Amino acid sequence: MSVLTVAFWVLAVWGIASALMVVHTKDIFRAALFLVSTFIAVAGFFVILGAEFLAVVQVLVYAGGISVLIIFAVMFTREVAQGNQPNRYYGIGLLLGAALFLVLAFTVVSTNWFPEFHNTEEADAIARGAFSDSSGGLGALLREKFILPFELTAILLLAVLVGAVALVKER
């Protein structure tokens, strides 16, 4: 067994365990800390894949920025001491979750994962930009080919910031 294989399995167990603790922990503050742990495990996967820049971005943006916003929002919310209350919509949530899982499973099974564009010059250019050794190639790729997802991510981060401020704001 190679070192990368061992690192993969350690990160996989760590990431899955901390993600499960996010949804099963009753204390919101501890759930936010487990979320930080999950984000760091994902950054470890990026390091294994050789995408060190993405690993640093993962730690800075998610484990650093968004998680700190969530933790501040939790700390300034008055209901933190009570913990999570039982939810009467558990059955409906379970049913909707199962339906979503079936839709995702159907999509994964029925998707053609090897499209015809696989051997074109455009695919080669995207691969060269995505797997270049410098962050400049990744930046050029984000600026040229993937500008819409990049801007949508910026809007999502802005929405998280506004949501955190709205949660912290005195009512």
WOHUVEN-V908253 format. One record per pair of residues at least 12 apart in sequence whose C-alpha atoms are under 7 Angstrom apart, sorted by the first residue. I is the first residue (numbers start at 1). J is the second residue. If there is no record, write none. Layout:
# WOHUVEN-V908253
{{I:J} {I:J}}
This chain:
# WOHUVEN-V908253
{{4:48} {11:41} {11:44} {14:41} {15:38} {15:41} {18:34} {18:35} {18:37} {18:38} {19:34} {19:35} {19:38} {21:34} {22:34} {22:35} {26:83} {26:84} {27:83} {27:84} {28:80} {28:83} {29:71} {29:74} {32:67} {32:70} {32:71} {36:63} {36:67} {39:59} {39:62} {39:63} {40:59} {40:63} {43:55} {43:58} {43:59} {53:135} {69:164} {70:164} {73:164} {73:167} {73:168} {76:168} {77:168} {129:141}}
